[in-house]
Amino acid sequence: MLRNWYIILGTICMLTCFVTTAKAQSGVFQQAQGRFSGMSMGSGGSDSIGHRTGLEDSITIHFRYLDTSRMAGFDSTLYDFAKKIGIPWYHINLGNLGNASRSLLFEPLMKSGWDYGFHTYDDYNLRVEDARFYNTTRPYAELNYLLGSKSEQFIRLMHTQNLKPNWNMSLEYRLINSPGFYQNQNTNHNNYRFTSWYQSKNKRWNNFIIIVGNKLQSGENGGIKNVGFLDSTNGFDDRSNIPTKLGPDNPGSRNFFSSNIAVGRLYTNATYLMRNQYDIGQKDSLVINDTTVVPLFYPRLRLEHTIEYSTYHNRYQDTYADSAYYDSLYLLKLSSSDKTVQKFYAKEYWKELTNDFSFYTFPDAKNAQQFLKLGASLQTLQGQSTDSIYTKDSVFSRSNFNTFLHGEYRNLTRNRKWDIEAYGNFYVAGYNAGDYSAYISLRRLISKQIGYLQVGFQNTNRKPSFMFFPGSTFYLDTTAAPLNLKKENTSLLFGEFEQPKLKLKLTGKYFLVTNYTYYAGYMQVAQASTLFNVLQVSGEKIFRLGGSWNWKTWVILQQRVGDGPVNLPLFTTRNQVGYDGSLGFKNLRISFGGEMRYFTPYKAPEYSPLLGQYFYQNVNTIRLERPDISAYLHFRIKSFNAYVRAENLNTINIANGGGFTRNNMPTNGYPYPGLQIRVGIFWSFVN
């Protein structure tokens, strides 16, 4: 263990040496604050790191996303630790950071077109949609490091700089490595993302490049063999000794550099995207003084080409295959005498290539935030599958294509009171012919006293994901004839009211769902035959208790109407009570207190390890023994952020001398850990 600490500290020192010319800056970023999530907390000053000092070593840095030209700033929220690791607070996993996760909210897939169907690890993917294109006056870097109990590690490195005034590059790397508290649940995830944004000097041509890679490795233990083992009287106070249904019966490795997954999932995906835009319009210039003239350009017509190549490789392997387990749950006949199946595995590999041609028109020459976009895309798909049961290592190949049209209208008015967004697509030919999606949203600033109001509608008609069809390696339901799956149709009505002065946000969503496709067991595919509705109402509010003490609350109410294969907790909440201020120090921002998360009992989905999917069940009711409780201390000094947290305090067993053995179990058979200590640093550097 001491050796690992030396290695970790040495790594941090080398990374620090890489930016030896960098030094932490205070208030050197000219950034836009977020709305609710980045609001000022307490009387000690704004919870933001954004203002310009005018010093020579100051920096101006902004970023934009691929599908919007709006420049944004960093969200410097201090109190919300969930945002630092990129996992929403209402998501839960199988007991270890990096294991398959799901949402406590009803969040159906509302994306038309081809979809593989594997989404239980989406929380750990870096995505193209989140790629940032920066524009910065000086090189900027971030170093994030988190150390948790049982050798849990989280590392994130990011660096960006303008190679030229009109050319920026950025590189991001992230590592999640966590052996876990229980056997055979160790995880090792590696992610990287590269972006490049080049704009010609005359501002007519823009080139965007995104390269994203995700290598996810997660153990699958099938859950603990007996829930009674959690009772401390059974001698399993050390949870790593509890036997699990899958994998070797021995505690997992605590080695930081170990990534061996004896039984589990290996999922890799990568995307390579390049977009070129050429604008036709009118030139202008801004005269600063006698020697400085800034060229301007107002586009009226934009031509765009995007080429995107993606790969998806989903693998499941079990080097300790238990024939009884696979026979009872998946009806797979494994024979220990058959050498070809002593190491059971299943693989599927997909390649996706999309070419898109689009053009934009700008009705208002001086408002680039108002445009109409029309385009057409050609998508080709190639897949391969193999497993050690049915195909005996032979490879099955398949190919498909899609042709679809799409359009979009956006308008952020120049007075910024109206924000209109509408888009849609329609698949005219190919594997997903007939799929479509339509979305419209209107956002209005009623007044500074009243706040913002947003209303919208979305409808998606889509062919179910590929994993639900017999052509997939992970389609295992061979005991019954394949279903004639119809297209899923989901409509969503939504509204949102936000009042920044009151630190209040209210949201309402109403889903109307037909032909909902789901797993009804460890491998059984099913589709709902009746229409059902889901009503979802949520609220966020910050109450000032006095001075710099605040109560932050998040409340979600959900109710299914109709006979649908969806069970949801009626009430889900998260609360923080604590101090948010400066304690009288100029450069200090601090947030400390207690945090609680709770959801009401409900028949929660269970988990199928071989498929890597959660499935619907209507028998076992899951209830938290106690709300999840944490104590936290978060603070920032200039550009240095630190997070100290004690989580799962609710597991304390006073009757057993104070041990932390009263574990909550959000998913049947998969308990959460006991007391978990996390210490993290999040540091930014300006060179």
Beta strands, then each sheet from edge to edge (+ up, - down):
strand 1: 61-64
strand 2: 91-93
strand 3: 101-103
strand 4: 133-136
strand 5: 140-148
strand 6: 152-164
strand 7: 167-178
strand 8: 187-199
strand 9: 205-219
strand 10: 263-287
strand 11: 293-318
strand 12: 344-361
strand 13: 370-387
strand 14: 396-412
strand 15: 418-430
strand 16: 436-447
strand 17: 451-462
strand 18: 488-499
strand 19: 504-514
strand 20: 517-519
strand 21: 525-527
strand 22: 532-546
strand 23: 549-561
strand 24: 571-581
strand 25: 588-599
strand 26: 606-608
strand 27: 613-615
strand 28: 628-637
strand 29: 640-647
strand 30: 652-653
strand 31: 659-660
strand 32: 676-686
sheet 1: 1+ 4-
sheet 2: 2+ 3-
sheet 3: 5+ 6- 7+ 8- 9+ 10- 11+ 12- 13+ 14- 15+ 16- 17+ 18- 19+ 22- 23+ 24- 25+ 28- 29+ 32- 5+
sheet 4: 20+ 21-
sheet 5: 26+ 27-
sheet 6: 30+ 31-
end
